[in-house]
Amino acid sequence: MGELPVLIDEFLEYLEVERNCSKLTIRDYRHYLEVFSNWATASLPNKSLKDLTIADVRKYRVFLSNRVDKKGLTLKRITQNYYVIALRSFLRFLLKNDHETLEPSKIDLPKAESRSLKFLDRDQIDRLVISINTEKPEGKRDRAIVELLFSTGLRVSELISLNRDKINLERREFGVIGKGGRARVVFISDRAAKWLSEYLKTREDIYNPLYIRYSGRDIPEARGERMRLTARSVERIVKKYVRAARLPVDATVHTLRHSFATDLLTNGADIRSVQEMLGHKNISTTQIYTHVTNKQLRDVHEAFHSGNK
């Protein structure tokens, strides 16, 4: 399958130009497809993509189930799914562009393990933010990060891309471009607005990024892009305070997104509104939160079930 590297590059260009996928998504697809390409080169040396069969894909899935990560652990079923999803998308692209290959609809996804949705309740959120020492500018920045994540449900990629001149604290809203280039308006809670204001008062620079780093060398430049916090830095910041607060949940940035959605639904928000605020393309993605809580159904149960009387 000597043609694979070239075709994979064409597919990644398609994702970037026509599908407007994020750099992170493209990076992940590159990784998943390079794993397939390396496996196919070694395991199917005399075959072309035209000759790919469902039996070959089964062998690839056996390879994935036995593949180990850097820690020596086998891949979880949900991780294996990502590799298969990438392969199906790639094959769909090839057929669309008149390359003969296996019909992707013939490839079923491995059944993923059911997983519980992690989120923090309001008391745990309060414990998390109280654990942050806000005496120094770095602490005020960290408090503003955590408060904004819980207030908005932003993805980490959306958070780190924010520029301070786009944040309207008076109206308490701003716009973001999310997955797939979908724009949405994001609203800031009173508490998040307060801590954003406190943090911005400490900023004496003219850098564009809303959140900047305080460690390492100061790199003066007009826009300050090299001072912008990275996604990994934000993940580390959240982890630091999760440990400091001794929370029973191993929370991440995405846990705060789950917490945002769960908090809204618990307090009676309708699922369509939550879908809009999260920037989900499909309502089915948002519906995972209804397995956690549904205030309206709970109210009906409490009002009408005989066991509650």
C-alpha positions as CSV (number, residue, x, y, z in Angstrom):
1,M,0.0,0.0,0.0
2,G,2.7,2.4,-1.1
3,E,0.0,5.0,-2.1
4,L,-1.2,5.4,1.5
5,P,1.1,8.3,2.7
6,V,0.1,10.5,-0.3
7,L,-3.6,9.8,0.1
8,I,-3.5,10.4,3.8
9,D,-1.9,13.8,3.2
10,E,-4.7,14.6,0.7
11,F,-7.3,13.6,3.3
12,L,-5.7,15.7,6.0
13,E,-5.7,18.7,3.6
14,Y,-9.4,18.1,2.9
15,L,-10.1,18.1,6.7
16,E,-8.3,21.4,7.0
17,V,-9.5,23.3,4.0
18,E,-13.0,21.9,3.3
19,R,-14.1,20.6,6.8
20,N,-12.4,23.4,8.7
21,C,-11.2,21.0,11.3
22,S,-9.0,22.2,14.2
23,K,-5.2,21.5,14.2
24,L,-5.8,19.2,17.2
25,T,-8.3,17.1,15.2
26,I,-6.0,16.9,12.2
27,R,-3.1,15.9,14.4
28,D,-5.2,13.1,15.9
29,Y,-6.3,11.9,12.5
30,R,-2.7,11.9,11.2
31,H,-1.7,9.7,14.2
32,Y,-4.6,7.2,13.8
33,L,-4.0,6.9,10.0
34,E,-0.2,6.6,10.3
35,V,-0.7,3.7,12.7
36,F,-3.0,2.0,10.1
37,S,-0.5,2.8,7.3
38,N,2.4,1.3,9.2
39,W,0.4,-1.8,10.1
40,A,-0.9,-2.2,6.5
41,T,2.7,-1.8,5.0
42,A,3.9,-4.6,7.3
43,S,0.9,-6.9,7.3
44,L,-0.5,-6.4,3.8
45,P,2.7,-5.8,1.7
46,N,1.2,-7.1,-1.6
47,K,-2.2,-5.4,-1.3
48,S,-3.4,-2.0,-2.5
49,L,-6.3,-0.1,-1.0
50,K,-8.5,-1.4,-3.9
51,D,-8.0,-4.9,-2.5
52,L,-8.7,-4.1,1.1
53,T,-11.3,-6.4,2.6
54,I,-13.4,-6.6,5.8
55,A,-11.2,-9.6,6.8
56,D,-8.2,-7.3,6.7
57,V,-10.0,-4.7,8.9
58,R,-10.7,-7.5,11.4
59,K,-7.0,-8.3,11.5
60,Y,-6.3,-4.6,12.1
61,R,-8.8,-4.5,14.9
62,V,-7.1,-7.5,16.5
63,F,-3.8,-5.6,16.2
64,L,-5.4,-2.5,17.9
65,S,-6.8,-4.6,20.8
66,N,-3.3,-5.9,21.5
67,R,-1.6,-2.6,21.0
68,V,0.0,-1.0,24.1
69,D,0.5,2.6,25.0
70,K,3.6,4.2,26.5
71,K,2.7,3.0,29.9
72,G,2.5,-0.6,28.7
73,L,-1.3,-0.7,28.9
74,T,-3.6,-2.0,26.1
75,L,-5.9,0.5,24.4
76,K,-9.4,1.0,25.9
77,R,-12.3,0.1,23.6
78,I,-13.2,3.8,23.2
79,T,-9.7,4.6,22.1
80,Q,-9.8,1.7,19.6
81,N,-13.0,3.3,18.3
82,Y,-11.1,6.5,17.4
83,Y,-8.7,4.5,15.1
84,V,-11.6,2.7,13.4
85,I,-13.6,6.0,13.0
86,A,-10.6,7.6,11.4
87,L,-10.2,4.7,9.0
88,R,-13.9,4.8,8.0
89,S,-13.7,8.6,7.4
90,F,-10.6,8.1,5.3
91,L,-12.2,5.4,3.2
92,R,-15.3,7.5,2.7
93,F,-13.1,10.3,1.4
94,L,-11.4,7.9,-1.0
95,L,-14.7,6.7,-2.5
96,K,-15.9,10.3,-2.8
97,N,-12.8,11.0,-4.8
98,D,-13.2,8.0,-7.2
99,H,-10.7,5.7,-5.5
100,E,-11.8,2.1,-5.4
101,T,-11.7,0.7,-1.9
102,L,-13.7,-1.1,0.8
103,E,-17.1,0.4,1.5
104,P,-16.8,2.1,5.0
105,S,-20.3,1.2,6.0
106,K,-19.3,-2.4,6.2
107,I,-17.0,-1.6,9.1
108,D,-18.8,-1.8,12.4
109,L,-17.4,0.0,15.4
110,P,-16.2,-2.0,18.4
111,K,-18.7,-1.9,21.2
112,A,-17.3,0.5,23.8
113,E,-17.5,0.0,27.5
114,S,-20.2,2.0,29.2
115,R,-18.7,4.8,31.1
116,S,-19.9,7.0,33.8
117,L,-19.9,10.8,33.2
118,K,-17.7,12.7,35.6
119,F,-18.8,16.0,36.8
120,L,-18.5,18.2,39.9
121,D,-21.5,19.4,41.9
122,R,-21.7,23.0,43.2
123,D,-20.1,22.3,46.5
124,Q,-17.1,20.6,44.8
125,I,-16.8,23.6,42.4
126,D,-16.7,25.9,45.5
127,R,-14.0,23.7,47.1
128,L,-12.0,23.8,43.9
129,V,-12.0,27.6,43.5
130,I,-11.4,28.3,47.2
131,S,-8.2,26.2,47.0
132,I,-6.7,28.8,44.7
133,N,-4.4,31.4,46.4
134,T,-5.4,34.7,44.7
135,E,-2.9,36.9,46.4
136,K,-0.6,37.0,43.4
137,P,-1.4,37.7,39.7
138,E,-0.8,34.0,38.8
139,G,-3.4,33.0,41.3
140,K,-5.9,35.5,40.0
141,R,-5.3,34.2,36.5
142,D,-5.9,30.6,37.7
143,R,-9.1,31.6,39.5
144,A,-10.3,33.4,36.4
145,I,-9.6,30.3,34.3
146,V,-11.5,27.9,36.5
147,E,-14.4,30.3,37.0
148,L,-14.7,30.9,33.2
149,L,-14.6,27.2,32.4
150,F,-17.4,26.4,34.8
151,S,-19.4,29.5,33.7
152,T,-19.2,28.8,30.0
153,G,-18.4,25.1,29.4
154,L,-15.7,26.1,27.0
155,R,-13.4,23.4,25.4
156,V,-9.8,23.9,26.4
157,S,-8.9,24.8,22.7
158,E,-11.6,27.5,22.8
159,L,-10.3,28.9,26.2
160,I,-6.7,29.3,25.1
161,S,-7.6,31.0,21.8
162,L,-9.4,33.8,23.6
163,N,-8.1,37.4,23.2
164,R,-8.8,39.9,25.9
165,D,-10.1,42.6,23.5
166,K,-12.9,40.3,22.5
167,I,-14.2,39.8,26.1
168,N,-17.1,42.2,26.8
169,L,-17.3,42.3,30.6
170,E,-20.0,44.9,30.5
171,R,-22.4,42.8,28.5
172,R,-20.8,39.6,30.0
173,E,-20.6,37.8,26.7
174,F,-18.2,37.0,23.9
175,G,-18.1,34.9,20.7
176,V,-16.1,31.8,20.0
177,I,-15.5,29.6,17.0
178,G,-15.9,26.0,18.1
179,K,-15.5,22.6,16.5
180,G,-16.2,22.5,12.8
181,G,-15.9,26.3,12.6
182,R,-19.3,26.8,14.3
183,A,-19.7,30.2,15.9
184,R,-21.6,30.7,19.1
185,V,-22.2,33.3,21.8
186,V,-20.9,32.5,25.3
187,F,-22.2,34.1,28.4
188,I,-20.2,34.9,31.6
189,S,-21.6,34.4,35.1
190,D,-21.4,37.2,37.7
191,R,-18.7,35.4,39.6
192,A,-16.6,34.6,36.5
193,A,-16.9,38.2,35.4
194,K,-15.7,39.4,38.8
195,W,-12.6,37.2,38.7
196,L,-11.9,38.0,35.1
197,S,-11.9,41.7,36.0
198,E,-9.6,41.1,39.0
199,Y,-7.2,39.2,36.8
200,L,-7.2,41.8,34.0
201,K,-6.4,44.6,36.6
202,T,-3.1,42.8,37.2
203,R,-2.1,42.9,33.5
204,E,0.3,45.7,32.7
205,D,1.3,44.3,29.3
206,I,-0.3,44.9,25.9
207,Y,-0.4,41.2,24.9
208,N,-3.5,40.0,23.0
209,P,-4.0,36.6,24.7
210,L,-6.5,36.6,27.5
211,Y,-4.5,34.1,29.5
212,I,-0.7,34.4,29.5
213,R,2.0,32.4,31.2
214,Y,4.1,33.8,34.1
215,S,6.9,31.2,34.1
216,G,9.7,31.0,31.6
217,R,11.3,33.8,29.6
218,D,9.3,36.9,28.8
219,I,9.3,37.2,25.0
220,P,8.4,40.7,24.0
221,E,6.5,40.9,20.7
222,A,3.7,43.0,19.4
223,R,0.9,40.5,19.8
224,G,2.3,38.3,22.6
225,E,1.4,35.0,21.0
226,R,4.4,33.3,22.4
227,M,3.1,34.2,25.9
228,R,-0.2,32.5,25.4
229,L,-1.0,29.6,27.7
230,T,-1.1,26.2,26.0
231,A,-3.8,23.6,26.4
232,R,-1.4,21.4,28.4
233,S,-0.6,24.3,30.8
234,V,-4.4,24.8,31.4
235,E,-4.8,21.1,32.1
236,R,-1.9,21.2,34.6
237,I,-3.4,24.2,36.3
238,V,-6.8,22.5,36.8
239,K,-5.1,19.2,38.0
240,K,-3.1,21.2,40.5
241,Y,-6.1,22.6,42.2
242,V,-8.1,19.4,42.0
243,R,-5.4,17.8,44.0
244,A,-5.2,20.8,46.4
245,A,-8.9,20.6,47.0
246,R,-8.8,16.8,47.6
247,L,-11.8,16.2,45.4
248,P,-13.1,12.7,45.1
249,V,-13.3,13.1,41.3
250,D,-10.2,13.0,39.1
251,A,-11.4,16.2,37.4
252,T,-10.0,17.7,34.2
253,V,-10.8,20.7,32.0
254,H,-13.5,18.6,30.3
255,T,-15.0,17.6,33.6
256,L,-15.7,21.3,34.1
257,R,-17.5,21.3,30.8
258,H,-19.6,18.3,31.9
259,S,-20.2,20.2,35.2
260,F,-21.4,23.3,33.4
261,A,-24.0,21.2,31.3
262,T,-25.1,19.2,34.3
263,D,-25.6,22.3,36.5
264,L,-27.8,23.9,33.8
265,L,-30.0,20.8,33.3
266,T,-30.2,20.2,37.1
267,N,-31.6,23.7,37.4
268,G,-34.2,23.3,34.7
269,A,-32.6,24.4,31.5
270,D,-34.0,22.8,28.3
271,I,-31.7,20.5,26.4
272,R,-31.8,22.5,23.1
273,S,-30.5,25.6,24.9
274,V,-27.7,23.5,26.5
275,Q,-26.9,22.1,23.1
276,E,-26.4,25.6,21.8
277,M,-24.3,26.8,24.7
278,L,-22.0,23.7,24.4
279,G,-21.7,24.1,20.6
280,H,-22.8,20.6,19.9
281,K,-23.6,19.9,16.3
282,N,-26.0,17.1,17.2
283,I,-28.6,16.9,20.0
284,S,-27.6,13.3,20.6
285,T,-24.2,14.4,21.9
286,T,-25.9,16.6,24.5
287,Q,-28.3,13.9,25.5
288,I,-25.6,12.0,27.4
289,Y,-26.2,14.5,30.2
290,T,-29.8,13.5,30.6
291,H,-28.6,10.1,31.9
292,V,-27.0,12.0,34.8
293,T,-29.9,14.3,35.6
294,N,-33.2,15.5,34.4
295,K,-35.0,17.8,36.8
296,Q,-38.3,17.7,35.0
297,L,-38.6,13.9,35.2
298,R,-37.4,14.0,38.8
299,D,-40.1,16.5,39.7
300,V,-42.7,14.3,37.9
301,H,-41.5,11.3,39.9
302,E,-41.6,13.1,43.2
303,A,-45.0,14.6,42.5
304,F,-46.8,11.5,41.2
305,H,-45.0,8.3,42.3
306,S,-47.0,6.7,45.2
307,G,-43.8,5.8,47.0
308,N,-43.2,9.5,47.6
309,K,-46.5,10.1,49.4
